[in-house]
Amino acid sequence: MRVVSFVNHLELEFEGNINKNAICLGDVDNDGQNELIVGNENGVLAVFKGESSRPVRVGTDLGMVTAIAVGDVFNTGLNVLVVVTGCGYCYIYDFEDDHLGESTEKKVLQPVHAQRIPSNVKVMLIGDVNGDGFSEMVVALTDRVVRTYRWVNSGDVVGGKPYGKLIGLNKWELGDQIGSITFNKCKDGSPSLLVAQPGGTYFTLKVQPAGQDSELDPFDEQSSELLTKMSLDYEPLASARLRNPNIHTEICGNIRLGKVRPSSYSSEGDANESVKGDALQSNSEGAEAATYKMPKNLEPRQVRSSTDTDEESYDVCLNPRPSVGAGCESIEGGAGLASAYALATLDGTLILVYDGKIQWNLQVDHQLFAVCALDVTDNGKDEVVACAWDGNTYIVCQNTDCVRFTFHEPVSAFTAGLYGLRGKQVPCLVYATFNNHIYLYHDITLAPVVTTTITEILKKEHKYQQLLETIGASANDTAKLRELNHFLLYGKLE
């Protein structure tokens, strides 16, 4: 495993204990540049923009802030900021007329809407959960309940702002404690909601939009729990038995991948493999632990490069499924295909899942409490970013090529995403410490983690392709190209 060192960062001033879901990156003022929003247990909300180490907007006396999200709650095409507290207050802030970039003066925030919702909210999302084209607010509570809400206008507009309330649409009560929730696109293109459960398992919730004849009265208390047609599926992944089945689990969906390799796990979940070191071991009852060496003639996307022997991991495929191309299923440009999603457990298990099947399973010796998706190699494909309580951060690509960054102190909250800096969106890692500091590392773009062969590099050269045509060689015949390059470099055939 490679170890990287990120140096360029911003140190932001913010005091107070921060809940791990009370930190968010989003474009609150709709200028195309994301801001950082954080809230603490003392009821203070702060918005950071650009390179300023001090917040440009501050809100106070909110109560214990437990969850923050940015999205189009009003369904007007513009983002707003939604803040939920532990005692059940929901505040909505609209920055349409507040130009954050024009002044760094610290102003007091005033919500455009506030209302009571059930207390003990721990995580919140904003997005289209039922495929009807309108955004909903989804919250998960500490009492094992998931709820969805939609904004309904009352018909009048006060001061140019929407006037109405959030009404409840759906409610699920699960059997175990909820780790986190995330949106994910199914294979048919429809959205779904994934809810993490202990032991690396999760529920898939799918909601059908309400009928056209469903009239929602925001002031009718009996319509506040309108249950629409929905489905619920439990997914006991094969890796759930690898470690503690009751361990806390985090989940992140809608991960963009270029190619999906054949899963090394059986579809029935009977095989129980774990990837650790340079071997893949089978832990199924009655099965022998086998070691598989990496072939030297693998395709470039399957070759792993590692310079550190601390925590190496290779992905070896057993019983591969039918695939497309060189052992991979291409999903590039497939609008109707499913997205991948990642799960991280507190005992150090990191899993990438595609279409309900485990693609790889990485185990580390640190307590992972947060997982995000971020393109740090600038190739249009997301890497999985997982952070541990002690600050160790793992950036893992699709085929388990991994780099590690060690933050210098324990963290209370973590997020990864794009941040507006110097006029452009840059990938960044954000750490909130227990010592009243927030560190935003913005110069984290990495070279491609996967080893690229000379054959792949030459195939991209137009002149090289022309020369291949003159000798009657095909650019798609990798074996012949490798033999040709070996002859040109060393003067002899393999």
N, C-alpha and C positions, 0 to 999 in steps of 0.2 A: 504494500500500500504506500503510495506516494504521500509525502507530507509537504504541505504548502504553507507559506507565510504571507498573510495579507498585512500590509502596512498602512496604506492610505485610508484614513477614516475621519469621521466627524465625531466629536464628543459633545453630546447634547446635555443641557442642564435641566434636570427634572427630578424632584424629590418625591419620596413616598414609595410604598410597596405597590408593585404592578401585578395584577392578575395575568396569567399567561395568555388569556384571550382578550385582554384589554389593550392590545397593541395592533395597529393596522396600517397598511400602506394602501393609499387610494387617492384618486383625483377628486377632492371635495369641491374645488372651485371650477371644475370643468374647463381647465386651460390646457389640457393635454399633458400635464406634469403631475406626477403623484406626490402627495404629501405624506408625512408620518404623523399619525394620531395616536396618542397614548392617554390612559386614564389611570388614576391610582385609587387606593382604598380610602383616601381622605376626601374623595369627591372632586378632585381637580382633573380637568380635561385640558390637554394642550395639543396644539397643531404646529408642527415644524415644517418649514418650507425652505428649500434651497440649502445654502451653506451656512445659514444662520444657526448659531449654537443655542439661541433662545427662541422660545415659541413665539409665533406671530399672533396667535389667538389663544386665549385662556378662558376656561369656564370653571366656576367654583360652586361649592355647596350642592353637588349632585347626589351625594351618597356614594356608597362603595361601587365603583365602576367595575363590572365583571365582563362585559363584552362590548366590542366596537365593530361596526361594519360600515362600508361605503357602497352605495348602490342607488338605483333608480326606484326608490320606494313609491314615489308619487306617480310613476309611469308617465312622466312628461318628457323623457329623453335626457334628463339631467340628473347627475348624481347628487345625493344628499348624504349627510353624516347621521348615523343612528347610533345612539348610546343607550345601553341598558344597565341598570344597577341591580345589586343583589336584592334590594327590597321591593323590586317590581316596578320601577319607574322607567319609562321609555321616552327618551328625548330625541327630537329630530331637528337638525341644524341645516339651514339652507344658505349656501354661500354664493347664490346667483348674483347678488348685488354687492358682494363683499370681495373686492379684488385683492387677494392676498399678496400677489407679486408686486403691487405698486408701492407697498409700504411695509416696513419691518416693525412698525409700531405695535406694541402688544395691546390688543383690545380685548374686552370682555365679551364672551360668547353669550348669545341669547337664543334659546330654541324657538322655532316657529311652531312647534307642536309638542305637547307632553301629555301622556296618559298612563294609567296603571295597567299592567299586565301581570300574569302570575309571577311570583317572586322566585328566587333561586335560579335565575338564568345563568348558565355557565359558558355557552358558546352561541354565536349568532351568524347567520348567512343571509345574503340578499341576492335573489336571482329567480329565474323562471323554473319552478319545480314541477309544474304540470304540463308544460308545453303549449300553453295558450297564448304565449307572446307577452304576458304581463309578469312583472316582477312580484315576488312574494317575500316576506320576511320569515325565516325559519329559525327557531330557537330550540335549544336543548336545555333541559333543567336537571338539576342535581337529584331530583326524585324520579329519574328514569323516564321522563316524558319528553316527547318531541311535538312541537306545535308549529303550525303555519298560519301566517296572518297576511291579509291584503288590505291596502289602503282604499277606502271608499270615500269619495267626496260627498258632502252633504248638499251640494248644489250651489252654494254661494262661495264667493271668493272675498276674503277679508284682507285688505292692504296688498293685493296682488299676489297673495300666497294661498295655496290650497287650504281648504277648510273641510275637515272631516275627521275620520278616526280609523284606526286599525281594527279589523274584525277577525275573529278566529275562523279558520276554514277547516283544518284537520288536526287531529290529535291522536298520537300513538303512545301507549304505555308499554315499555319493554321490561323484560324480566331482570336484566342486569344493569349495572351502572354504565352510563354513556361516557365514552372517552371523548369523542369529537364527532362532528358531522361534516359532510362534504357533498358537493354536487358532482355528478358523473354522467357522461353520455353513454347510453346503451348502444348495442350493435345496430338497432333499427333507427338510431338517430334521436330517440326520445330521451328526455332528461330523467334522471333518477336521483334519489337521495340515499347516500350511504351513511350508516350509523355504526360507529366502532363499538364493539363489545369486548369484554375482557378475554385475554388469551389469544389475541390475534384473529378474532372472528368479527363478523359484522352482519348487519341487516341491510337489505336493499328495499327501499320504500319507493313505490311508484304511485303517482296520483294522477287520476284522470280529471280534466277540467270540468267544472260544473256546467250543467245544461244551459242553453240560451234562455230558457224560461225561468231560471233561478234568479229571483230578485232578492238582493241583499239589502236589508234596511239597517244602516249603521246604528240606529237608535232603538232597534228591537233587540232586547237582551236575549230573547229566546233564539234568535238567529245567529248569536255569537259563536255557536259551535256547530256550524254547518259541515257535516261529514259528506264528502263526495266519494265516488267510487275509487277504491285504492287497492293495492296489493302489497304484500309483505313477504319477503323471502329471507330465510336465515342461511348464512354461508359459513359452515364450519370448515375452514381451510385445513389442508393436510398438516400444515406446520403448527396448528394450534396445540398439538400434543408435545411439541419439542421441549417446551419449558413450562413455567408455571401457568396453568390454565386460567388462573384468576387475576393475571397481571393486567395493569392498565394498558389500553391501546389507543393510539392516535391514527387518524386516516387522512389522506389527501387524494383527491380525485382530479379528473380532467388533465392527466399528464400526457403531453404530446410526445409520441414516439415515432421514429422513422420506420423501423422494421421490428417485428416481433418474432423472436426465435422460438423453436418448438419447446414447449414446457417440459421440464424434467420431472414433473409430478403427474401421477396417474389421475385420470378424470374422476375416479371414485373417491380419491382422497385416502387410499389405503397406504400408499407409499409415504414414507415419512423421512424425507431427506433433509439434510442441513449442509450448507456450503460453508466450509471453514478450512483455512489453510489452503494447500494445493490439491485437495482431494474432495470428493463428494461421498459422504458416508450415508448408508441406508440404515435407519434405526427401526425399521419395521420388525415386528416379532417374527423370529424364525429366519430372518434374512441376514446374510453375512455382510459385514462392512467391506466395501470394495473401494480400491483406489484406482483412479483413471488418470493417465498422463495426457497432457495436452498435445494433440497431433501438431506436427510442424507445418502441415500444409493446409491449415484452416484458412477460411476466408478472412480478409482483413477485419471485418466487423466482429469476428469471433476470437481474434487473437488478443491476449491480455498482456500488458506490459506492466512490470512491477519492479521497483528498485529497492523496496524496503520489505524486510521479512517480518515486520511486526504483526500485521494482520492482513495476510493475503487471502484472496478469495477468487476462485475460478468457477465458471458456470459450465458444467458438463451435462449434456442432454442424455437422458435415458428414455427409451421407448418413445422416440419422437413422433409427433403427429404428422399427418400429411401437410406439406408446406409448399410455399411458392418460391421459386428461385433457389438460391444456394442455402437451403435450410432455414429460410426466414419467410415470414408472412408480411408482405409489404402493406403498410397502412398509410403511406404517404398520399396525401390528397384525397383520402377516403372520407368524405363528409358523412357517410352513413354508417361508419364503423365505430366500434366502441373505443372509448378512451381507457388508458391504463390508470391504475390507482395504487398507492403505496400505503402500507401499514407499518407502524413502528410501535414496539412494546417497551415497557419500562425495564425489562430485563435484557434489552440489547438486541432484539430481533428486528430486522428490517426486511420487508417483503414487497416485491413488485408483482402485481396481479393484472392480468389482461383477460377479459372475457371469462372471468370466474376461475382462471387457471393460473397457478403460481409460475412466474417466469424465472425468478431467482429469489434466494433467501440468504441474507447476509447476517452474520452474528458478530457483535462486538462486545467488548467488556465495559460498556458504559450505559448508564440509564437514559435511554432516549425518551424525551418528553414532548418533542415537537417535530413535525415533518411537513415539508413544503415542496413545491415543484418550481424550478427556476432554470432558465436556459443560461448557463454560465459559460458555455463554449461558443455561443453566437452562431449556432448551426441550425436554428429553428426547431430544435428538439429539446425537451425538458430533461434536466437531471433531477434526481431525488436528493433533497437536502434535509438531513436529520441532525438535530442538536440534542446533546445530553445536558443534564443539570450542571456538570462540572465544566462546561464550555467546549468540550470536544464536538466538532462539527464534521459530518461526513457528507461528501458530495459524490453521488454514485450515478453512473450512467446506466444505460439499459442492460448492458451485459456484465454488470458488477465491477467494471473498472472504477476504482474508487480513489479519491484523495481525501486527506484529513487535514483540517485546520484546528489548531488548539487555541481557543480563546483563553486569555490569561487569568480569568477568575470565574467563579460560579455565576450562573445567570438565573433570573426569576422569570423571564419571558423572552421569546425568540420569534422572529418572523423573517421571511426572505421574500423578495419581490423586486419590482422596479421602483426607482425613486427619481424624481425630477431634479437633475443637477446640471448646472451650466447649460441650460436650454435643451437637454436631451434626457431620455429615460435610460438609466443605467441599472444593471442588476446589483443588488446589495444584500448584505446580511446585517440584521439589526439585533443587538443584544441589550437587554435591560438587566442590570446587575442589582445585587442586594445593597450596594453602597451608593444609591441615588445617582447613578450615571447610566446613560444610554450611549452605546457605541454603534455607529453606522459605518460599516466597511463597504466602500463603493467601488474600489478598484479590484474586483474579484474575477474578471474575465480570464478564463484559462484557455490554453491551447487545447486542441482535441485530446481527450483522455485516451481514446483508442489508438493503438499503434497503426500507422498507415504505411503500407509497403510501397516500394518504388514502382511496382506494377500499377497500383491504383493512381499514383501521381502522374505517371506517364500517360495513362489512358485519358487523362483530362486535356492533354496537349493535342491541339489540332494537327500540328506537323507530324507528330508521332503516329497519329491515325492514318495520315496520308501515306507515310512510309510503310505502314503495315499493309495497306491496300496494294502497294506496288509489289510486295513479296507474296501476296495472297494469304495473309494471315488475318484472323478475325480478332477484333478487340474484345470479344466476349469469351474467348477461349483462354481462361486464366492459366491453365496448365501449360499451354504452348507459349504464352507470353512469359511466364516465369522461366521456362527453359531457354527462350530466346535471350532474355535479359542476363541469365547466368552465362550464356555463351559470349555475349558482348562484353561483360565485365571481366570474366576470368579466362576466356578463350577456349573453353571446353564445355561439353554438354554434361548435364546432371547424370 
